[in-house]
């Protein structure tokens, strides 16, 4: 917070004043809340710009960090050692309340993912409020119908998974509601297909992404997702082999056939040398990214995702969004950010897709069962 106006001070005042037996013990002013005996007082401090001021406070009996989603790990490391008051009948407590936005946030990681036996964690929602008013419920239902991409975050406590202008967030929400995100099994008799978006090596290189899928009749089973930054080709090949995809057909974007400027090799030739069958999708020319978006939108009702192994990829494609000129309020095409590599690779699947022919698509080594 930047000022007392952004703090929870007014909420504390209202809570005290709502209980006459409690209010008579407190002195409440414009900028102060303290007991008349002087033993207890409330202090308000921001943890973004003023975190060092917390270290100078003594005998903090109860620290309540509200709106804690954006508190950094550095701030937590400075604050928590300050909560050291102990006595015969008391010890310092830390209360943390937040609305989750990102699973990567320091608050989520510290108090949810890595919580220990000393912590009491309570998840509360609108459905836990027995006094939840009808007017808010009408707004909730309206949001569920008209803004499905943000409903889970706003009303159900989910993470922010979609950006304004996101291409696929509504499609993913529909897939979830229809049960197309869950335990999706591979068919051992059908060919694996690995769809790539090629990155590079080094700390500044784009990420390399691989989606692994099978075409079962008219059903597209997306089984796995892989993403790595700055790693050599051998690392990606090892992942395919370790996961049992050594016979996968690798489908590359047009730059997969591009030869290295020093060595006469390409992703295509290197994967073939490693024993993989390879196809390269020709350059789609200008507007290729938008073509992949439209192809994937059309195909989405046929896609099934294996939940656990594709979570990172689904998070990326849910975020993938239109870049906008804010002044003119016009779209400028897909935004190239951390999410675009996974979106491009899945879009490659969509433009490459053809309804499979059963006899062509079964692995040759497994055809003995056919009569």
C-alpha positions in Angstrom: 0.0 0.0 0.0 1.1 3.6 -0.5 -1.1 5.3 2.1 -3.5 4.6 5.0 -6.4 4.9 2.5 -5.2 1.7 0.8 -4.9 -0.2 4.1 -7.4 -2.2 6.1 -7.6 0.5 8.8 -11.3 1.3 8.1 -12.2 -2.3 8.2 -10.6 -2.6 11.7 -12.4 0.5 12.9 -15.8 -0.8 11.6 -15.1 -4.2 13.3 -14.4 -2.5 16.7 -17.3 -0.1 16.5 -19.7 -2.9 15.7 -19.2 -4.4 19.1 -20.1 -1.8 21.9 -18.4 -3.9 24.6 -15.2 -3.7 22.6 -15.4 -0.1 21.4 -15.5 1.2 25.0 -11.9 0.0 25.4 -10.5 1.7 22.3 -9.5 5.2 21.3 -10.1 5.6 17.6 -8.9 8.6 15.6 -8.3 9.5 12.0 -4.9 7.9 12.0 -4.8 5.9 15.2 -6.4 2.8 16.7 -5.2 2.0 20.3 -6.6 0.8 23.6 -7.3 3.5 26.2 -4.9 1.8 28.6 -2.1 2.2 26.0 -1.0 -1.4 26.0 -2.1 -2.2 22.4 -2.0 -0.2 19.3 -2.5 -0.8 15.6 0.2 0.1 13.1 -0.1 0.1 9.3 2.8 -0.3 6.9 3.2 -1.2 3.3 5.4 -4.2 2.4 6.4 -2.9 -1.0 8.1 0.3 -0.3 8.3 0.4 3.5 9.2 -3.1 4.4 12.4 -2.1 6.2 10.3 0.0 8.6 8.7 -3.2 9.9 12.1 -4.4 11.2 12.2 -1.5 13.6 8.9 -2.4 15.3 9.1 -4.4 18.5 6.6 -6.7 20.1 4.4 -7.4 17.1 1.8 -9.7 18.6 -0.3 -10.1 15.6 0.7 -9.2 12.0 -2.1 -9.4 9.5 -0.9 -9.1 5.9 -3.9 -8.4 3.7 -4.0 -8.4 -0.1 -0.8 -10.5 0.2 -0.7 -11.9 -3.4 1.9 -9.5 -4.6 4.2 -9.5 -1.5 7.7 -10.5 -2.7 9.9 -13.3 -1.2 12.3 -10.5 -0.2 9.6 -8.8 1.9 8.6 -12.1 3.5 12.3 -12.7 4.4 12.5 -9.4 6.1 9.1 -9.5 7.8 8.9 -12.9 9.4 12.1 -12.7 11.6 10.5 -9.5 13.1 7.7 -11.6 14.5 9.6 -12.8 17.6 7.5 -11.7 20.6 7.0 -14.5 23.1 5.8 -14.8 26.6 4.3 -17.3 29.1 0.9 -17.0 27.5 1.4 -15.5 24.1 3.6 -15.6 21.0 3.6 -13.7 17.7 1.2 -14.8 15.0 1.1 -14.1 11.3 -2.2 -13.9 9.5 -2.1 -13.8 5.7 -5.1 -13.2 3.4 -5.0 -13.1 -0.4 -6.8 -13.7 -3.6 -4.7 -16.1 -5.6 -3.6 -14.9 -9.0 -0.4 -16.8 -9.9 0.8 -20.2 -8.8 4.3 -18.7 -9.1 3.7 -16.0 -6.5 6.0 -16.0 -3.4 2.9 -15.9 -1.2 1.3 -19.0 -2.8 4.6 -20.9 -2.8 5.4 -20.1 0.8 2.0 -20.5 2.5 0.2 -23.0 0.2 2.7 -25.2 -1.7 5.3 -25.3 1.0 3.1 -24.9 4.1 4.1 -26.9 7.2 2.5 -28.3 10.3 2.6 -24.9 12.2 0.3 -23.3 9.7 -3.5 -23.4 9.6 -4.7 -22.9 6.1 -8.4 -22.1 5.3 -9.8 -21.7 1.8 -13.0 -19.6 1.8 -15.3 -18.6 -1.1 -18.7 -17.1 -1.8 -20.3 -20.5 -1.3 -19.1 -20.4 2.3 -21.0 -17.2 3.1 -24.5 -18.1 4.4 -25.4 -14.4 4.1 -24.3 -14.2 0.4 -26.8 -11.6 -1.0 -29.0 -12.3 -4.0 -27.7 -9.3 -5.9 -24.2 -10.7 -5.9 -25.4 -14.1 -6.9 -27.1 -12.6 -9.9 -23.8 -10.9 -10.8 -22.0 -14.2 -10.3 -24.3 -16.1 -12.6 -24.1 -13.3 -15.2 -20.3 -13.5 -15.2 -20.4 -17.3 -15.5 -22.4 -17.0 -18.6 -20.9 -13.9 -20.3 -17.3 -14.0 -19.0 -16.4 -17.7 -18.6 -12.7 -17.0 -19.1 -12.4 -15.0 -15.9 -15.2 -16.5 -13.9 -13.1 -19.2 -12.1 -10.6 -16.5 -10.9 -13.2 -13.9 -9.9 -15.7 -16.2 -8.1 -14.1 -19.6 -7.5 -10.6 -18.7 -6.2 -8.8 -19.9 -9.2 -5.6 -18.4 -10.7 -5.7 -15.8 -13.4 -5.3 -18.0 -16.5 -6.4 -15.7 -19.2 -5.4 -12.3 -20.6 -7.8 -9.8 -22.0 -8.2 -10.8 -25.7 -7.1 -14.4 -25.0 -7.8 -16.6 -28.0 -8.4 -20.0 -26.3 -9.5 -19.4 -22.7 -13.2 -19.9 -23.4 -12.4 -23.0 -25.4 -10.4 -24.5 -22.5 -13.2 -23.6 -20.1 -15.6 -25.5 -22.4 -13.3 -28.4 -22.6 -13.1 -28.6 -18.8 -16.9 -28.4 -18.4 -17.3 -31.2 -21.1 -14.8 -33.5 -19.3 -12.2 -33.2 -22.1 -9.5 -32.4 -19.6 -8.7 -35.4 -17.4 -7.1 -38.8 -17.5 -6.5 -39.3 -21.2 -4.8 -42.6 -22.1 -2.5 -43.4 -25.0 -3.4 -46.1 -27.5 -0.2 -48.3 -27.8 -1.2 -49.4 -31.3 -1.5 -45.9 -32.7 1.3 -43.6 -33.8 2.6 -40.8 -31.6 2.9 -37.4 -33.2 5.3 -34.8 -31.8 4.6 -31.2 -32.8 7.5 -28.8 -32.3 8.1 -25.1 -32.0 11.9 -24.7 -32.3 13.9 -22.5 -30.0 17.6 -22.3 -29.7 20.5 -22.6 -27.3 21.8 -20.0 -24.8 20.3 -18.0 -22.1 18.4 -15.6 -24.4 17.1 -18.2 -26.8 13.4 -18.8 -27.4 11.9 -21.9 -25.7 11.6 -25.2 -27.5 8.1 -26.7 -27.1 6.8 -30.2 -28.0 3.2 -31.4 -27.8 2.7 -35.1 -28.1 -0.7 -36.3 -29.5 -2.5 -39.2 -31.1 -5.3 -39.1 -33.6 -7.9 -41.8 -32.6 -10.7 -41.6 -35.1 -12.0 -38.1 -35.0 -10.6 -37.6 -31.5 -7.3 -35.8 -30.9 -5.7 -36.9 -27.7 -3.1 -34.5 -26.5 -1.0 -36.6 -24.2 2.1 -34.6 -23.2 3.7 -31.2 -23.2 7.4 -30.3 -23.0 9.1 -26.9 -22.8 12.8 -26.1 -22.3 14.8 -22.9 -22.7 18.3 -22.8 -24.1 18.9 -26.5 -24.3 20.6 -28.4 -27.1 18.7 -30.7 -29.4 20.1 -33.8 -27.6 18.1 -32.7 -24.5 14.8 -32.7 -26.4 15.6 -36.0 -28.0 16.4 -37.6 -24.6 13.0 -36.4 -23.3 11.2 -38.0 -26.2 13.0 -41.3 -25.6 12.6 -41.3 -21.8 8.9 -40.7 -22.2 8.5 -43.6 -24.6 8.1 -41.5 -27.8 11.1 -42.8 -29.6 8.9 -43.9 -32.6 7.0 -40.6 -32.7 6.5 -38.8 -36.0 8.2 -35.4 -35.5 6.3 -32.6 -37.2 8.4 -29.4 -37.5 7.7 -25.9 -38.6 9.3 -24.7 -41.8 12.5 -23.6 -40.0 13.1 -27.2 -39.0 14.7 -27.7 -42.5 17.0 -24.7 -42.1 20.7 -25.6 -42.1 23.1 -24.3 -39.5 25.3 -21.5 -40.7 28.5 -23.4 -39.7 27.5 -27.1 -39.8 25.5 -28.7 -42.7 22.7 -29.9 -40.3 19.2 -29.0 -39.4 16.6 -30.1 -36.9 15.1 -32.3 -39.7 18.4 -34.0 -40.5 19.4 -34.4 -36.9 16.2 -36.0 -35.9 16.3 -38.3 -38.8 19.9 -39.3 -37.8 18.5 -40.0 -34.3 16.0 -42.5 -35.8 12.8 -40.4 -36.0 10.5 -40.0 -38.9 10.2 -36.3 -39.7 7.8 -34.0 -41.6 8.3 -30.3 -42.2 5.3 -28.1 -42.6 5.8 -25.6 -45.4 6.0 -21.9 -44.6 2.4 -20.5 -44.5 3.6 -17.0 -45.3 2.3 -13.8 -44.0 -0.4 -14.1 -41.3 0.7 -17.6 -40.4 0.3 -17.1 -36.6 -3.4 -15.9 -37.1 -4.0 -18.9 -39.4 -2.8 -21.3 -36.7 -5.1 -19.5 -34.2 -8.2 -20.0 -36.4 -7.3 -23.6 -37.3 -6.9 -24.4 -33.6 -10.2 -22.8 -32.7 -12.0 -24.9 -35.3 -10.4 -28.1 -34.1 -10.7 -27.4 -30.3 -14.0 -29.3 -29.8 -12.2 -32.5 -30.9 -9.3 -32.1 -28.5 -8.9 -34.1 -25.3 -6.1 -33.1 -22.9 -4.3 -35.4 -20.4 -4.6 -33.2 -17.3 -1.3 -33.7 -15.3 1.1 -33.8 -18.2 -0.3 -30.9 -20.2 -1.0 -28.4 -17.4 1.9 -26.1 -18.3 1.0 -26.1 -21.9 -2.7 -25.4 -21.2 -1.6 -22.5 -18.9 0.3 -21.0 -21.8 -2.4 -21.3 -24.5 -5.0 -19.9 -22.0 -2.7 -16.8 -21.7 -2.0 -16.4 -25.5 -3.7 -13.2 -26.6 -4.1 -10.5 -29.1 -1.7 -7.6 -29.0 -3.6 -4.3 -29.0 -2.9 -0.7 -30.0 -4.4 0.9 -26.9 -4.6 4.3 -28.5 -6.6 3.2 -31.5 -8.1 0.1 -29.9 -7.3 -2.2 -32.7 -5.8 -5.7 -32.7 -2.3 -6.2 -34.0 -2.2 -10.0 -34.2 -0.9 -12.5 -31.7 1.4 -11.2 -29.0 4.8 -12.8 -28.9 5.5 -13.6 -25.2 6.2 -16.6 -23.0 3.0 -18.3 -24.1 3.4 -18.0 -27.8 5.8 -21.0 -28.2 3.3 -23.5 -26.8 0.5 -21.8 -28.8 2.5 -22.0 -32.0 3.3 -25.7 -31.5 -0.3 -26.6 -30.9 -1.4 -24.4 -33.7 1.0 -26.4 -35.9 -1.0 -29.5 -35.0 -4.2 -27.8 -36.1 -2.9 -26.8 -39.5 -1.2 -30.2 -40.1 -4.2 -32.2 -38.9 -6.0 -34.6 -41.2 -8.5 -37.3 -40.1 -6.3 -40.3 -39.7 -6.5 -43.5 -41.7 -6.5 -46.4 -39.3 -4.3 -48.8 -41.4 -1.8 -46.1 -42.2 -1.5 -44.8 -38.7 -0.8 -48.0 -36.8 2.8 -48.7 -35.9 4.2 -51.3 -38.3 5.6 -53.4 -35.4 2.1 -53.8 -34.0 0.1 -54.9 -37.1 0.2 -58.6 -36.2 -3.2 -58.2 -34.4 -5.0 -57.3 -37.6 -6.9 -60.2 -39.2 
